C-alpha cells in the first residue's frame, strides 16, 4: 500500500506534502518528540479530522442556530465544503482553478465561489451583494442616522416634563428640565415647553427626512436601476411611509423594530428574507421537507 499512500516518496528530494484534506496544511510533528496535534489549518479555525469538528466556535454560528457552533460543512460533507473554516458553500458552486491533473497536485487557493441564485446555498456565511455594496451608500447611513434620531424622539415623547431655554425676562440662555411639568410663568416670566410636544414634532421631521430619502432612492431606481445601492423599489418606499405613519400615530415600538432591521440587518428586510430562505433550504436538505425553520431552531410541520 506504500505506493498509493499519501506518504509515498517520489525521489530522494521530494518534499513532504503537507497540503492534504481540502488542500489545507496539516499541522503535525510540531512537538519535540515528533508528535503533533494533527490539525488542519483552515485559516479562520483549526479542523480536527479525528473528531470531525473545529476547535473553536464559528463566528457566524448565529446564522445557523440548528447546528453546533463547532460543526463542519453543515454536518454534510457530501453536499457542502468549508472553504476557510467559516465559509460553508455547496460543492457544486465551487471550482478549483489550480487543479494540476498532470502532477496530481491540488492548489485550493484562490477559490472561485459562484453566488447561488436559488435553493441550496448554505447560510453560515451568506452576505448578499446588495448588503455589501449598500454599506458605503448614503442611503444606508442616512437611514441609520434617521433611525437613531427618530427613536430618540419616540423616547422623549414619553417624558411628562417641560423644559425652558432662557431664565425669563433676562433672556439669558439657561436650559432646564422640569420633571413636574411646570407650565412656567412666575415673576421672572419663564416660558416652558412640553417635551412630548416637541418630540412629536421631531418625529414628524424624521418621517419627512425618511420620505425625502426614499423619494430620491425611487428616482435612482428608475434612472440608475435596481442594483444601484442608493435606490429602492417604489413599493418598498410606500411601505416605509406607511410604517412611519403607523409608528407616529399608534405603535412606535413596531415601527422601531421594522426600521431597525431595515437599517442594520445586512440587506435590510430583503436580506433577512433571503437569508431565512437559504437557511430553510439548507435545513430541509438535512432534516427533510417536513421541517420548517423557526426562530429558535427547526420544528416539524
N, C-alpha and C positions, 0 to 999 in steps of 0.2 A: 504493500500500500504506500510505501515511501515515495514511489514515483508519481503518484497523483495527489500527494499530500500538500498542504499549504507550506510544509516545511521542506519540500523538495529543493535541492540545490541545482543551479544552472551554472556550473563552473565555479572555480575557486574564488572569483572576485564578485560573485553575485551577492548583492546586499540583501539583508533581511527585509522581507515585505511586511511592513507594519500597517499598511492600509488594507484592512480586511473587510469585515461586515459593513455593507453600505459604503465602502470606501473610507471609513473612519479609522483614524490611527489608534491602534491598540496600545494602551499604556501597560507595559509588562516589564518585568525584570528591573524594576526601579529600586529595589532594595539591595542592600549589600550582599545578601546571600543568594541573589539571583532570582528570588521570588518577586511577585508583584500583585497588584490588585486585579489585573486583567479587566480593566475598564476601557471602554471606547470613548474617545473624545469627540463629542458631537458639537462642541462649541458652546452652546448655552448650558448644557448639562453633560455629566458623565453617565454613560449607559453601562449597566452591569448585565451582560448577556447570560450570566449564570442564574440569575433570578428573573430575567426579562423585565427589569424595571430600571428607571433612572434613580440616581442617588439624591435628588433634591426635587422640590416641588416645581411644577410647570408654572411659569409666571403668567400664563394665560389660562390657568385652571378654572377661573371664574366663568369662562366662556363654554366650558364643558363639564358642568357640575355632576353629570351622571357617571363620570369616570373618576378613578383615583387620580389625584394630582401627580402621582408617580408613574402613570401608565405610559406605555409605548405604543404609538400608532393606533390610538383608539382601541387598543386590545385586539386589533385585527390586522396583523402584518401582511395578510394576503391582499387586502384592498387598499391599505394605506402605507405610507412611508414617512418617517420623521426625518426631515432634512437637517435641522440644526439642534434638535433636542427640544424645540418649542414650535415646530412648524409641521404639523401633520397635514398631508395632502394626499389625494388619491394617486395610486401608482400610474393610472392611465393618463395623468396630466403632467407627468414628469418625463423629460427627455434628457439623455446623457450625451452631451456633445463631445465629451472627451474619451469615449469608449474606444479603446485600441484593440480591434479584433485580431490583429496580426500578432501582437505580443501578449495577448490575454491580460492586458493591464486596464484597470478601470480608474479613471480620474473623475471624481464626482463634483469637483469644484472648478468652474461655476456650474450651477444647475439652472436650467430653464424651466420655470414653472408657468404653465399656461392657465390663466384665470378661468375658473369654471363659470359657465353660463346657466347651469341648471341644477341637477338634483344631488350630486354625490360628493360635493366638496366638503371636507372636514371643517369644523367650526373652531378648532382650537387656536388658530392664529389668523382668522379671517379679518381682513381690514379692507373695506371697499375702496375702489379707486376714487369714488366721489368724496368719501370722507377724507382721504389723504390730500386730495387737491384742494378741498374746501378749508382745510385747517389754516391756510395762509390767506384766505379771502376776506375782504372787508365785510361781506355779508355774514360770514360765520362770527367774526369777532365783534361786529356791530350787534348781532343778535345776542351774544353772550353779555355784552355790556348793557344792552337794553333790558335783558332778563334780570341782571343784578339790580338795575335801577327800579324796574317795575316791582320786584319782590320787596325792595326796601320801602317803597310807597305803600305796599299792602300791609307790611308790618306796622308802619307808622299810623296807618288808618285805624288800627285797633286801640291806639292810645287815647285815653279820655281827657287828657290835659290840654292846656293852652300854652302859648309862648308869646313873648314880647321881643321886639327888636331894639327899641330905644327905651330910655328911662323916663319918657314922658315929655314934659314941657321943655326940658333942657336939650332934648333931641340928641343925646349922646348915645352912641352905639353901646348897648348893654343887654345882650340877649339873655333870656332866662326862661326856664320851663316851669310851669305851674301845674303840678300833678292834680291839684284840686279842681282845675278847670276854671279858675278865676277869670271873670269876664272883663277885668280891667276897670278903669275909672280912677277914683280917688283924687285927692287934691293935686297929685303930680300929673294927672292926665295921662296915665299909662294906657296904652292901647294894646290889647292882646288879640291873638288869632287862634282859632281852633286847629289843633294839629291834624285831626281827622279830615277836616275840610280841605286843607292844603294838600294833604296826602292824596285825597281823592282827585284833586286837580292834577297832581303829579302822575297818577295812574292814567288819566286821560292823555296826558302828554306822552307817556310811554306807549300807549296804544297808537297814538298818532305817529310816533317815530317808527314803530314796527310796521305800520301800514305804509308809510312812505318808503321804507326799505324794501318791502315786498313789491311795491309798485315799480321800483327801479329794477328789481330782480325779475319781475314778469316781463318788463321791457327787454331785458337782456335775453330772456328765454326765447322771445320771438326774433330778436336781431342777431344773437350770437349762438343760439342753440341750447338745448337742454344740458349739454356737457359742460357749459361754462360754470365755474364754481360760484359765480355771483348771480346765478339765475335760479328761478323757481317756477314750478308749474302754476298756472292761474288758479286751478282748483285748490292747490296747497295754500296759496295766498288767501283765498276765500275762507278756507278752514282756519287759518291763523287769525283772521279778522273775527270770525265767529267765536273762537275760543277766547279771544281777548275781550270781546263784549260780554261773553258769559262770565268770565272771571271778574270783570269790572262791576257787574251788576249782581251776581249771585254767588259764585263759588271761586274765590281767588286761589284756594288750595288746588283745585282741579286744574285750573289754568297754569298754576306754577309747576305742577308735575308735567303737564303737556309741553310747555315751553322749555322746561329744564331738560327733558330728554331730547327735544329738538335742538337745543343749543349745545349740549355737552356730550351726548352719545355720538360715537363716530358715524357720520352719515345721517344723524337725526333719526326720526321715526322710520324713514325708508331703510336706513342702515340697520335699525333694530329688527324690522320685519325680515330683511334679507338674512341676517344672522340667525334669527329664530327658525326660518325655513331651512337653512342649511343644517342647523343643529337637529331639527326634527328629522330631516332626511338621513343624517348620519346615525341617529338613534334607531330609526326604523330598519336600517340595514343590519344592525346588530340584534335588536330586540324583536323585530318583526313589525308588520303593519298594524298589529293590534295595540300598539303603544303610542301614546302622544307625549310630547314634551311639555311638562308642567313647570311652573316657576321654581319648584324645589326638587325636580327630578322627573323621571319617567313614570307614567301611570297607565294602567290598562284601560282601554276604551270600554 
